[in-house]
Amino acid sequence: MIARLKGILDEIGDDWAIIDVGGVGYFVFCPGKTLQGMQKIGESVVLHIETHVREDHIHLYGFLTGGEKEWFGRLLNVQGVGAKVALAILSVLTPAEIGQAIAAQDKTMIGRANGVGPKLATRIVTELKDKVPAFEGFEASPAISGKPSGGSLAADAVSALVNLGYRQADAMGAVARANRAQGGEATLEALIRGGLKELAG
């Protein structure tokens, strides 16, 4: 299986790129954000590759970061989500934004991607609710800043709620919703209070 490609960007299209590796051109499907992050034609590029082998084809899917590749795999585990839809989601949302949307059960945010209707968006946030890595997305969010104890305010608030007996996934969603409701300027105490209110609602 091909896990990584390091070569020269030879050609680029709407949802694909051709990477020249030692004179061999690899056709790789990529999300929009990956394509936007590539250098100019003729310059070097390194892509994390997900290889899909079927009876009638071999498809390569390329990503600039390991986080994008990981979310691609998670999304494919949701019923009704194929490679095309997973790429569409990764074209409009960063891995951190996907994590935030799922933690907050924000199906509208997921629904921004082409081909993702309300029902599918609901299924995605529901099925992946317990698969968001701890605090994923919070550290990358400029709206939740300040790191009093080695982590973000949101991570500290989630930790506090978990210590009170709430499930981590539920605590993450509650804190994300509380922060959004308070305009992204909440203090740690306000995040905890808001999270408790969300959990009680």
C-alpha positions as CSV (number, residue, x, y, z in Angstrom):
1,M,0.0,0.0,0.0
2,I,1.1,3.5,-0.7
3,A,1.2,5.6,2.5
4,R,3.1,8.7,1.4
5,L,4.2,10.4,-1.8
6,K,7.1,12.8,-2.1
7,G,7.6,14.3,-5.5
8,I,7.0,17.1,-7.9
9,L,3.6,18.7,-8.4
10,D,3.1,18.0,-12.1
11,E,-0.5,19.0,-12.7
12,I,-3.5,20.1,-10.6
13,G,-7.3,20.0,-11.2
14,D,-10.6,20.7,-9.3
15,D,-10.3,17.7,-7.0
16,W,-7.1,16.0,-8.1
17,A,-3.3,16.4,-8.6
18,I,-0.6,14.5,-10.4
19,I,2.5,14.0,-8.4
20,D,5.7,13.0,-10.3
21,V,7.8,10.6,-8.3
22,G,10.9,9.5,-10.2
23,G,9.3,9.9,-13.5
24,V,6.1,8.2,-12.6
25,G,2.9,10.3,-12.4
26,Y,0.5,9.4,-9.6
27,F,-3.0,10.6,-9.9
28,V,-4.3,11.6,-6.4
29,F,-7.7,12.8,-5.4
30,C,-7.4,15.6,-2.8
31,P,-9.8,17.9,-0.8
32,G,-9.9,21.5,-1.7
33,K,-7.9,22.7,1.3
34,T,-5.0,20.3,0.4
35,L,-5.0,21.6,-3.2
36,Q,-5.0,25.2,-2.0
37,G,-2.1,24.5,0.3
38,M,0.2,23.0,-2.4
39,Q,3.0,25.0,-4.0
40,K,3.3,25.9,-7.6
41,I,3.5,23.5,-10.5
42,G,7.0,22.1,-10.6
43,E,7.7,22.4,-6.9
44,S,8.1,19.6,-4.4
45,V,5.2,18.3,-2.4
46,V,4.7,15.6,0.3
47,L,1.3,14.0,0.7
48,H,-0.1,11.5,3.2
49,I,-1.9,8.9,1.1
50,E,-4.9,6.7,1.7
51,T,-4.9,3.8,-0.8
52,H,-8.2,2.2,-1.7
53,V,-8.0,-1.0,-3.7
54,R,-11.1,-2.4,-5.4
55,E,-11.6,-5.1,-8.0
56,D,-12.0,-2.5,-10.8
57,H,-9.7,0.3,-9.6
58,I,-7.0,1.6,-7.3
59,H,-7.6,5.1,-6.0
60,L,-5.2,7.3,-4.1
61,Y,-6.4,10.1,-1.8
62,G,-3.9,12.6,-0.7
63,F,-3.7,15.1,2.2
64,L,-1.1,17.6,3.4
65,T,-1.5,16.7,7.1
66,G,-2.0,13.5,9.0
67,G,-5.1,15.0,10.7
68,E,-6.8,15.4,7.4
69,K,-6.1,11.7,6.5
70,E,-7.4,10.5,9.9
71,W,-10.6,12.4,9.6
72,F,-11.0,11.1,6.0
73,G,-10.9,7.6,7.5
74,R,-13.3,8.4,10.3
75,L,-15.8,10.0,8.0
76,L,-15.8,6.9,5.7
77,N,-16.9,4.8,8.6
78,V,-20.3,6.7,8.7
79,Q,-23.0,5.0,6.7
80,G,-23.8,6.9,3.6
81,V,-20.4,8.7,3.5
82,G,-18.2,7.8,0.5
83,A,-14.9,9.2,-0.5
84,K,-16.5,12.0,-2.5
85,V,-18.5,13.3,0.4
86,A,-15.6,12.9,2.8
87,L,-13.4,15.0,0.5
88,A,-16.2,17.6,0.2
89,I,-16.3,18.0,4.0
90,L,-12.5,18.3,4.2
91,S,-12.6,20.9,1.4
92,V,-14.7,23.3,3.6
93,L,-13.6,22.4,7.1
94,T,-10.3,21.9,8.8
95,P,-9.8,18.8,11.1
96,A,-10.1,21.1,14.1
97,E,-13.4,22.6,12.7
98,I,-14.8,19.1,12.1
99,G,-13.9,18.1,15.7
100,Q,-15.6,21.2,17.0
101,A,-18.7,20.7,14.9
102,I,-19.1,17.1,16.0
103,A,-18.4,17.9,19.7
104,A,-21.1,20.6,19.5
105,Q,-23.4,18.4,17.5
106,D,-23.5,21.2,14.9
107,K,-25.0,19.6,11.9
108,T,-25.4,22.9,10.1
109,M,-21.6,23.3,10.0
110,I,-21.1,19.8,8.6
111,G,-23.9,20.5,6.1
112,R,-21.9,23.3,4.5
113,A,-20.2,20.6,2.4
114,N,-21.5,19.8,-1.1
115,G,-23.6,16.6,-1.1
116,V,-24.3,16.7,2.7
117,G,-28.0,17.1,3.4
118,P,-29.6,17.5,6.8
119,K,-30.1,13.8,7.4
120,L,-26.6,12.8,6.5
121,A,-25.1,15.7,8.6
122,T,-27.2,14.5,11.6
123,R,-25.9,11.0,11.1
124,I,-22.3,12.2,10.9
125,V,-22.3,14.2,14.1
126,T,-24.3,11.5,15.9
127,E,-22.1,8.5,14.9
128,L,-18.8,10.3,15.4
129,K,-19.8,11.9,18.7
130,D,-17.7,9.5,20.7
131,K,-14.8,9.3,18.3
132,V,-13.6,12.9,18.6
133,P,-10.1,12.7,20.2
134,A,-9.9,14.5,23.6
135,F,-10.1,18.2,23.2
136,E,-9.5,18.1,19.5
137,G,-10.1,21.4,17.9
138,F,-10.1,23.4,21.1
139,E,-6.4,24.2,21.1
140,A,-6.6,25.4,17.5
141,S,-9.5,27.7,18.1
142,P,-8.6,31.4,18.5
143,A,-11.9,32.0,20.2
144,I,-10.9,29.9,23.2
145,S,-7.5,31.2,24.2
146,G,-5.4,31.4,27.4
147,K,-3.7,28.3,28.7
148,P,-3.6,28.5,32.5
149,S,-2.7,24.9,33.2
150,G,-1.0,23.6,30.0
151,G,-4.2,23.4,28.1
152,S,-6.9,25.7,26.7
153,L,-9.7,27.1,28.8
154,A,-12.1,24.8,27.0
155,A,-10.0,21.7,27.8
156,D,-9.9,22.8,31.5
157,A,-13.7,23.3,31.5
158,V,-14.2,19.9,29.9
159,S,-11.9,18.3,32.5
160,A,-13.9,19.9,35.3
161,L,-17.2,18.6,34.0
162,V,-15.7,15.1,33.5
163,N,-14.5,15.2,37.1
164,L,-18.1,16.0,38.1
165,G,-19.2,12.7,36.5
166,Y,-20.2,13.7,33.0
167,R,-19.2,11.8,29.9
168,Q,-16.3,13.4,28.0
169,A,-18.2,13.6,24.7
170,D,-21.2,15.2,26.4
171,A,-18.9,17.6,28.3
172,M,-17.0,18.6,25.1
173,G,-20.2,19.4,23.2
174,A,-21.6,21.4,26.1
175,V,-18.5,23.5,26.5
176,A,-18.3,24.1,22.8
177,R,-22.0,25.3,22.7
178,A,-21.4,27.4,25.8
179,N,-18.4,29.1,24.3
180,R,-20.2,29.9,21.1
181,A,-23.2,31.3,23.0
182,Q,-20.9,33.6,24.9
183,G,-19.2,34.9,21.8
184,G,-15.9,33.1,22.3
185,E,-14.8,35.4,25.1
186,A,-15.9,33.3,28.1
187,T,-13.7,32.9,31.2
188,L,-13.1,29.4,32.6
189,E,-15.7,29.9,35.3
190,A,-18.2,31.0,32.7
191,L,-17.5,28.1,30.5
192,I,-18.0,25.6,33.3
193,R,-21.3,27.3,34.3
194,G,-22.4,27.5,30.7
195,G,-21.5,23.8,30.2
196,L,-23.5,22.8,33.2
197,K,-26.5,24.7,31.9
198,E,-26.2,23.0,28.5
199,L,-26.0,19.6,30.1
200,A,-29.0,20.3,32.3
201,G,-31.0,21.6,29.3
